[in-house]
Amino acid sequence: MKNRLLFLGPPGAGKGTQAERLASTQGLLHLSTGDLLRAEVAVGSALGQEAEAVMARGELVSDALVLAIVRQRLEGQSAGDGWLLDGFPRNLAQAEALASLLAELGQPIELVVLLELDDAVLIQRLLSRGRADDNEAVIRHRLEVYREQTAPLIRYYRERDLLQPVEAEGSVEQIGERITALLG
């Protein structure tokens, strides 16, 4: 049973929804980097205060800070405990730093789930969310940025025989069943 997972996929593919669903049904610790950062800020931890200052300046939180937060959450896990990473790593440097951290903790990634969806469907999904900043031009740009950053990650995990693509079209349940089938 694979229980140390990483979710990749474009905006709108349903990573968050599927990650929450799988984490709750399989008893996995869900590590969404956005949620982790917000939680650290909310409790006012030293890492949270550092992250809050960076975000208040409108900057991206550094890889080192995100890794420190991930480390803090995983250090309490025993090797048999499962977890699911969602939203990190976003680039090759982060993937390599994460691999080093996980090797040090004795908790390597066992499976990388790549949610795949046709651009036309992604754009429709994102437009239907009705967010003020979501128009087709902005969404297409976000997809371009995602592809530029994520293509090397996809290669990286494919070369390590960890990557499993999953068709992200259909109901939440159908997609969830496809993912669960990969866990073995």
C-alpha positions as CSV (number, residue, x, y, z in Angstrom):
1,M,0.0,0.0,0.0
2,K,1.5,3.3,-1.1
3,N,0.9,6.0,1.5
4,R,3.5,8.7,0.9
5,L,2.1,10.6,-2.0
6,L,2.6,13.8,-4.1
7,F,-0.2,15.4,-6.2
8,L,0.7,17.3,-9.3
9,G,-1.6,18.9,-11.8
10,P,-2.7,22.2,-13.4
11,P,-4.9,24.7,-11.7
12,G,-8.5,23.5,-11.9
13,A,-7.7,19.8,-12.2
14,G,-9.1,19.1,-8.7
15,K,-5.9,18.4,-6.7
16,G,-7.2,20.0,-3.5
17,T,-10.5,18.2,-3.7
18,Q,-8.9,14.8,-4.4
19,A,-6.2,15.3,-1.9
20,E,-8.7,16.1,0.9
21,R,-10.9,13.2,-0.1
22,L,-8.0,10.7,-0.2
23,A,-6.4,12.0,3.0
24,S,-9.6,11.5,4.9
25,T,-10.5,8.1,3.5
26,Q,-7.0,6.7,3.8
27,G,-6.0,8.4,7.1
28,L,-3.2,10.4,5.5
29,L,-1.7,13.6,6.8
30,H,-2.7,16.2,4.1
31,L,0.2,18.7,3.6
32,S,-1.1,21.5,1.4
33,T,1.6,24.1,1.5
34,G,-0.9,27.0,1.3
35,D,-2.8,25.6,4.3
36,L,0.4,24.9,6.2
37,L,1.6,28.5,5.7
38,R,-1.8,29.9,6.8
39,A,-1.8,27.5,9.9
40,E,1.7,28.6,10.9
41,V,0.7,32.3,10.5
42,A,-2.5,31.7,12.5
43,V,-0.7,30.2,15.5
44,G,2.0,32.8,15.3
45,S,4.9,30.4,15.3
46,A,8.4,31.7,14.4
47,L,8.1,30.2,11.0
48,G,4.6,31.7,10.6
49,Q,5.8,35.1,11.6
50,E,8.6,34.9,9.0
51,A,6.1,33.7,6.3
52,E,3.6,36.4,7.2
53,A,6.3,39.2,6.8
54,V,7.3,37.8,3.4
55,M,3.7,37.5,2.2
56,A,2.9,41.0,3.5
57,R,5.6,42.3,1.2
58,G,3.8,40.5,-1.7
59,E,6.7,38.1,-2.1
60,L,6.8,34.4,-2.5
61,V,7.8,32.4,0.6
62,S,11.3,30.9,0.1
63,D,11.8,27.3,-0.7
64,A,13.9,27.0,2.6
65,L,11.0,28.3,4.6
66,V,8.4,26.0,3.0
67,L,10.8,23.0,3.5
68,A,11.3,24.0,7.2
69,I,7.5,23.9,7.7
70,V,7.2,20.6,5.8
71,R,10.1,19.2,7.9
72,Q,8.4,20.3,11.1
73,R,5.1,18.5,10.1
74,L,6.8,15.3,9.0
75,E,9.3,14.9,11.8
76,G,6.4,13.8,14.1
77,Q,5.4,11.1,11.6
78,S,6.6,7.6,12.0
79,A,7.8,5.8,8.9
80,G,4.6,3.9,8.6
81,D,2.3,7.0,8.8
82,G,1.1,8.2,5.5
83,W,1.0,11.7,4.1
84,L,0.0,13.5,1.0
85,L,1.8,16.6,-0.4
86,D,-0.2,19.0,-2.4
87,G,1.1,22.2,-3.9
88,F,4.8,21.6,-3.3
89,P,7.3,21.1,-5.0
90,R,6.5,23.5,-7.8
91,N,9.9,23.4,-9.5
92,L,13.0,21.1,-9.9
93,A,15.1,22.8,-7.2
94,Q,12.2,22.3,-4.7
95,A,11.8,18.7,-5.8
96,E,15.5,18.0,-5.2
97,A,15.5,19.7,-1.8
98,L,12.4,17.8,-0.8
99,A,13.9,14.5,-1.9
100,S,17.0,15.2,0.3
101,L,14.7,16.1,3.3
102,L,12.6,13.0,2.8
103,A,15.6,10.7,2.5
104,E,17.0,12.2,5.7
105,L,13.6,11.5,7.4
106,G,13.4,8.0,5.9
107,Q,10.1,8.9,4.3
108,P,10.6,8.9,0.5
109,I,7.7,9.6,-1.9
110,E,6.2,6.3,-3.1
111,L,3.8,7.7,-5.7
112,V,3.3,10.9,-7.7
113,V,-0.2,11.3,-9.0
114,L,-0.4,13.6,-12.0
115,L,-4.0,14.8,-12.6
116,E,-4.4,15.5,-16.3
117,L,-7.2,17.4,-18.0
118,D,-7.7,18.9,-21.4
119,D,-7.1,22.7,-21.4
120,A,-10.6,23.5,-22.7
121,V,-12.2,21.6,-19.7
122,L,-9.7,23.3,-17.3
123,I,-10.6,26.8,-18.6
124,Q,-14.3,26.0,-18.3
125,R,-13.9,24.7,-14.7
126,L,-11.9,27.8,-13.7
127,L,-14.2,30.2,-15.3
128,S,-17.2,28.5,-13.6
129,R,-15.6,29.2,-10.1
130,G,-16.5,32.8,-10.7
131,R,-13.5,34.4,-9.1
132,A,-12.9,38.0,-10.0
133,D,-9.4,37.4,-11.3
134,D,-10.4,34.5,-13.4
135,N,-10.8,35.4,-17.0
136,E,-9.7,33.3,-20.0
137,A,-6.5,35.3,-20.7
138,V,-5.4,35.1,-17.0
139,I,-6.3,31.4,-16.9
140,R,-4.3,30.6,-20.1
141,H,-1.3,32.5,-18.6
142,R,-1.6,30.5,-15.4
143,L,-1.6,27.3,-17.4
144,E,1.5,28.4,-19.4
145,V,3.3,29.2,-16.2
146,Y,2.3,25.8,-14.7
147,R,3.6,24.0,-17.7
148,E,6.9,25.8,-17.8
149,Q,7.5,25.1,-14.1
150,T,6.0,21.6,-13.9
151,A,7.3,20.0,-17.1
152,P,10.7,19.4,-15.5
153,L,9.0,18.0,-12.4
154,I,7.0,15.5,-14.5
155,R,10.3,14.4,-16.2
156,Y,12.0,14.2,-12.8
157,Y,9.4,11.9,-11.3
158,R,8.9,9.9,-14.4
159,E,12.6,9.1,-14.5
160,R,12.4,7.8,-11.0
161,D,9.4,5.6,-11.9
162,L,7.1,7.4,-9.4
163,L,4.8,9.2,-11.8
164,Q,1.3,7.9,-12.5
165,P,-1.0,10.0,-14.7
166,V,-4.7,10.1,-13.9
167,E,-7.5,11.3,-16.1
168,A,-9.1,14.1,-14.1
169,E,-12.4,14.3,-16.1
170,G,-15.6,12.9,-14.7
171,S,-17.2,13.0,-11.3
172,V,-15.2,13.6,-8.0
173,E,-16.0,9.9,-7.1
174,Q,-14.8,8.5,-10.5
175,I,-11.5,10.4,-10.3
176,G,-11.1,9.4,-6.7
177,E,-11.6,5.7,-7.7
178,R,-8.9,6.0,-10.4
179,I,-6.5,7.4,-7.8
180,T,-7.3,4.8,-5.1
181,A,-6.7,2.0,-7.7
182,L,-3.1,3.2,-7.9
183,L,-2.4,2.8,-4.2
184,G,-2.1,-1.0,-4.4
